[in-house]
Amino acid sequence: MARPAKPAVREDTKGLSGVEKAAIMMLSLGEEYSAKIWEGLDDDEVKELSQTMSNLGNVKADTVESLLVEFVGHMSGTSSLMGSYESTERMLSHIMPAEKVALIMEEIRGPAGRTMWEKLGNVNETMLANYLKNEYPQTVSVVLSKIRPEHAARVLGALPEEFALEVVQRMLKMESVQKDILDKVEKTLRVEFMSNLARTAKRDSHELMAEIFNNFDRQTETRFMTSLEDKNRDAAERIKALMFTFEDLGKLDPGAIQTLLRHIEKDKLGLALKGANDKLRDLFFSNMSERAGKILREDMDSMGPVRLKDVDEAQMRMVNTAKELAGKGEIMIASNQEEDELVY
């Protein structure tokens, strides 16, 4: 009886098909890390990938390495990755002490800027003056010498007059500041001021109101928005720009749609899509397997007429789930203001 042919040794990635590359990647990840990926595949995909894996044969280490490099290269050029405060904090927590992570993340939450002095230049002058008025005039003179002149002028104007004049005199006499003194001042600002600022910074009122509007039912939202447009059109437009609505789910990429589908109960999905426009409905069906789509269509047909209130509730649940997933870094949602801008 003839022995089965020995599988060929895979030595390069050029002749590999897409499914073969996927099979090698899954084997490289191992059981623990590939489990989540398997959960996201439908039955046909599992069958095809499993069959390919069983026929791979020996794959040289160099081939696996080349494939991983190719994979990382593709990922770095796509829009399917999302960085968020939460995902960054989770990653850092695995590689450094909690106290250090907290300090770094608090600084990130503070005003934008690459360096401490740039961040300080974006702090409201009144807040900065209220902190600096309790410092030594010499320290304040060092700080004001490092930020933009126009911002320093506003801070000086917000300080008590006698104290501000003392600071001006110190600045006039000030020569080059020694590096160790500058480092000490910067460290103090980072630990004492910027961290406290990050913890106490007030949330934008329009952003808060947009979240409240997101949780109104459709009739209430329309009623309040119409009234607000009559009284304060600018505020209404800003709130609308910050809102994330059910229709905005149409801006999600296919990967995000599939992730969202795995987190929505099928009965709620059917209800929500009952009230969706044809374009959005087709988008969701196109990201399901043919079998799953057929079952959902049948379920929706069997519902008959449904109450608008129930549809609104189901759509709101989908929106809130999408925002929760975005907060965890699992999907990326575009803002209404800058739909085409990607943040890495």
C-alpha positions in Angstrom: 0.0 0.0 0.0 1.4 3.3 -1.0 2.3 5.8 1.8 0.6 9.2 1.6 2.8 11.9 0.0 4.8 14.0 2.5 3.5 17.6 2.6 5.8 20.0 0.9 7.8 22.4 3.1 6.6 26.0 2.8 9.7 28.2 2.3 8.3 31.6 1.1 5.0 33.6 1.1 4.8 34.4 -2.6 2.9 31.3 -3.7 0.5 31.3 -0.7 -3.1 32.0 -1.1 -5.0 34.3 1.2 -6.6 31.5 3.2 -3.2 29.7 3.5 -1.7 32.9 4.9 -4.6 33.1 7.3 -4.1 29.5 8.4 -0.5 30.1 9.2 -1.3 33.2 11.1 -3.9 31.3 13.2 -1.4 28.6 14.0 1.2 31.2 14.9 -1.2 32.9 17.4 -1.9 29.6 19.2 -5.1 28.6 20.9 -5.4 31.3 23.5 -5.0 34.3 21.1 -6.8 32.8 18.1 -9.9 31.9 20.1 -11.6 35.3 19.7 -10.9 35.2 15.9 -12.5 31.8 15.6 -15.6 33.1 17.4 -16.0 35.8 14.8 -16.0 33.4 11.8 -19.1 31.7 10.3 -19.4 28.0 9.8 -18.2 28.0 6.1 -15.1 30.1 7.1 -14.3 27.8 10.0 -14.5 24.8 7.7 -12.4 26.3 4.9 -9.7 27.6 7.3 -9.6 24.3 9.3 -9.2 22.3 6.1 -6.4 24.5 4.9 -4.6 24.3 8.2 -4.7 20.5 8.1 -3.1 20.5 4.6 -0.4 23.1 5.3 2.5 20.7 6.1 5.7 22.1 7.4 6.2 25.8 7.3 9.7 27.2 7.8 10.3 29.7 10.6 11.6 32.2 8.0 8.2 32.0 6.1 6.2 32.6 9.3 8.4 35.6 10.1 8.0 37.0 6.6 4.3 36.6 6.8 4.1 38.3 10.2 6.1 41.3 8.8 3.8 41.4 5.8 0.8 41.3 8.0 2.1 44.2 10.2 2.9 46.2 7.1 -0.6 45.8 5.8 -2.2 46.7 9.2 -0.1 49.9 9.5 -1.5 51.1 6.2 -5.2 50.5 6.9 -7.9 52.4 8.8 -9.0 49.4 10.8 -7.0 50.2 13.9 -8.1 52.5 16.6 -6.2 54.0 19.5 -8.2 55.2 22.5 -7.5 56.3 26.0 -8.9 53.1 27.4 -7.0 50.7 25.0 -3.7 52.6 25.6 -4.2 52.4 29.4 -4.9 48.7 29.2 -1.7 48.1 27.2 0.5 50.2 29.5 -1.0 48.4 32.6 0.7 45.2 31.5 4.2 46.7 31.2 4.6 49.2 34.1 3.4 49.9 37.6 -0.2 51.3 38.1 1.1 54.5 39.7 3.2 55.3 36.6 0.4 54.4 34.2 -2.0 56.7 36.1 0.5 59.6 35.9 1.0 59.2 32.2 -2.7 58.8 31.4 -3.6 61.8 33.5 -1.1 63.9 31.6 -2.5 62.6 28.3 -6.0 63.7 29.4 -4.6 67.2 30.1 -4.4 70.0 27.4 -3.0 69.0 24.1 0.8 69.5 23.4 3.9 67.5 22.8 5.9 69.0 25.7 5.0 70.2 29.2 5.4 73.8 28.1 3.2 73.4 25.1 0.5 71.8 27.3 0.8 74.7 29.7 0.3 77.1 26.9 -3.1 75.6 26.2 -4.3 75.9 29.8 -6.8 78.7 30.5 -4.9 81.8 31.8 -7.2 82.2 34.8 -6.7 78.6 35.9 -2.9 78.9 35.4 -2.8 82.2 37.3 -4.8 80.8 40.2 -2.1 78.1 40.6 0.9 80.3 40.0 -0.1 83.0 42.5 0.8 80.6 45.3 4.3 79.9 43.9 7.5 81.9 44.4 7.8 84.8 42.0 11.1 83.3 40.7 9.3 80.1 39.8 6.5 81.9 38.1 9.1 83.9 36.1 10.7 80.7 34.9 7.3 79.3 33.8 6.2 82.5 32.0 9.5 82.6 30.2 8.8 79.2 28.7 5.3 79.7 27.3 4.2 81.9 24.4 4.4 85.7 25.0 0.8 86.3 24.3 -0.3 83.6 26.8 2.2 84.9 29.3 0.7 88.3 29.0 -2.8 87.0 29.7 -1.5 85.1 32.8 0.2 88.2 34.1 -3.0 90.2 33.7 -4.9 87.6 35.8 -2.3 87.6 38.6 -2.6 90.0 41.6 -1.0 93.3 40.4 1.7 93.6 43.1 2.7 89.9 42.6 2.6 90.3 38.8 5.0 93.3 39.0 7.4 91.3 41.1 7.3 88.5 38.5 8.0 91.1 35.7 11.1 92.4 37.6 12.4 88.8 38.1 12.0 88.1 34.4 13.9 91.3 33.5 16.8 90.2 35.7 16.6 86.6 34.7 19.6 85.0 32.8 19.7 81.5 31.4 18.0 79.0 33.7 20.1 76.0 34.8 18.8 72.7 33.4 18.4 71.1 36.8 16.2 74.0 38.0 14.1 73.8 34.8 13.7 70.1 35.2 12.6 70.5 38.8 10.0 73.2 37.9 8.7 71.0 35.0 8.4 67.9 37.3 6.5 69.9 39.9 4.1 71.2 37.3 3.5 67.8 35.8 2.9 66.1 39.2 1.0 68.8 41.1 -0.7 71.0 38.5 -1.3 69.0 35.3 -2.5 65.9 37.1 -4.9 67.9 39.2 -6.1 69.7 36.1 -6.8 66.4 34.3 -8.8 65.2 37.2 -10.8 68.4 37.7 -11.3 69.6 34.1 -14.9 70.3 33.4 -16.6 68.4 30.6 -17.8 70.3 27.6 -21.5 71.1 28.2 -22.4 70.6 24.5 -20.8 67.1 24.6 -22.8 66.2 27.7 -26.0 67.5 26.1 -25.3 65.6 22.9 -25.2 62.3 25.0 -28.5 63.3 26.6 -30.1 64.0 23.2 -28.8 60.6 22.0 -30.9 58.9 24.7 -34.1 60.8 23.9 -36.8 58.9 21.9 -37.2 60.2 18.4 -40.2 62.4 19.2 -38.7 64.0 22.3 -35.4 64.6 20.5 -37.2 66.3 17.6 -39.3 68.5 19.9 -36.3 69.7 22.0 -34.0 70.2 18.9 -36.7 72.2 17.1 -37.2 74.5 20.1 -33.4 74.9 20.6 -32.9 75.7 16.9 -35.4 78.6 17.3 -33.7 80.0 20.5 -30.0 79.1 19.9 -29.2 77.8 16.5 -25.4 77.7 17.1 -25.8 75.5 20.2 -28.3 73.2 18.3 -25.8 72.8 15.4 -23.0 72.0 17.8 -25.0 69.4 19.6 -26.1 67.8 16.4 -22.4 67.6 15.2 -21.5 65.8 18.5 -24.4 63.4 18.4 -24.0 59.8 17.2 -27.2 58.5 15.8 -28.5 55.3 14.5 -28.1 56.5 10.9 -24.4 57.1 11.7 -23.9 53.4 12.0 -23.8 53.5 8.2 -20.3 55.1 8.5 -18.8 52.1 10.2 -16.4 49.9 8.2 -17.3 46.2 7.6 -15.1 45.0 10.5 -16.9 47.3 12.9 -20.3 46.3 11.6 -19.5 42.6 12.1 -18.1 43.3 15.7 -21.3 45.2 16.5 -23.5 42.4 15.1 -21.9 39.9 17.6 -22.9 42.1 20.5 -26.5 42.7 19.6 -29.4 40.4 20.4 -31.0 39.1 17.2 -34.5 40.2 18.3 -33.3 43.7 19.0 -31.4 43.8 15.7 -34.6 42.8 13.8 -36.6 45.5 15.5 -33.9 48.2 14.9 -33.6 47.3 11.2 -37.4 47.4 10.8 -37.1 51.2 11.1 -33.9 51.5 9.1 -33.6 53.0 5.6 -32.9 50.5 2.7 -29.2 51.6 2.5 -28.5 51.0 6.1 -30.5 47.7 6.2 -28.5 46.4 3.1 -25.3 47.4 4.8 -26.0 45.1 7.8 -27.3 42.3 5.7 -24.2 42.4 3.5 -22.0 41.8 6.6 -23.9 38.6 7.6 -23.6 35.2 6.1 -26.3 34.3 3.6 -28.0 31.9 6.0 -28.0 34.4 8.9 -29.4 37.1 6.7 -32.2 34.9 5.4 -33.2 33.9 9.0 -33.2 37.5 10.1 -35.4 38.6 7.1 -37.9 35.9 7.9 -38.0 37.0 11.6 -38.5 40.6 10.5 -41.4 39.6 8.2 -43.0 37.5 10.9 -43.0 40.5 13.3 -45.7 42.3 11.3 -46.3 46.0 12.3 -44.2 47.1 15.3 -44.5 50.1 17.6 -42.3 53.1 16.9 -41.3 53.2 20.5 -39.9 49.7 20.4 -38.0 50.4 17.2 -36.5 53.6 18.8 -35.5 51.6 21.9 -33.8 48.9 19.8 -32.0 51.5 17.7 -30.8 53.3 20.8 -29.4 50.1 22.2 -27.4 49.5 19.1 -26.0 53.1 19.2 -25.1 52.8 22.8 -23.4 49.4 22.2 -21.4 50.9 19.3 -20.2 53.7 21.6 -19.3 51.2 24.3 -17.3 49.2 21.8 -15.6 52.3 20.5 -14.7 53.3 24.1 -13.0 49.9 24.6 -11.0 50.4 21.4 -12.8 47.4 19.6 -14.3 49.5 16.8 -13.7 53.0 15.4 -16.6 55.5 14.8 -16.1 58.7 12.8 -17.2 62.0 14.2 -19.9 63.9 12.3 -17.6 66.9 12.0 -14.6 65.1 10.5 -15.9 62.0 8.9 -12.8 61.3 6.7 -10.1 62.0 9.3 -8.5 59.0 11.0 -6.7 59.1 14.3 -4.0 56.6 15.1 
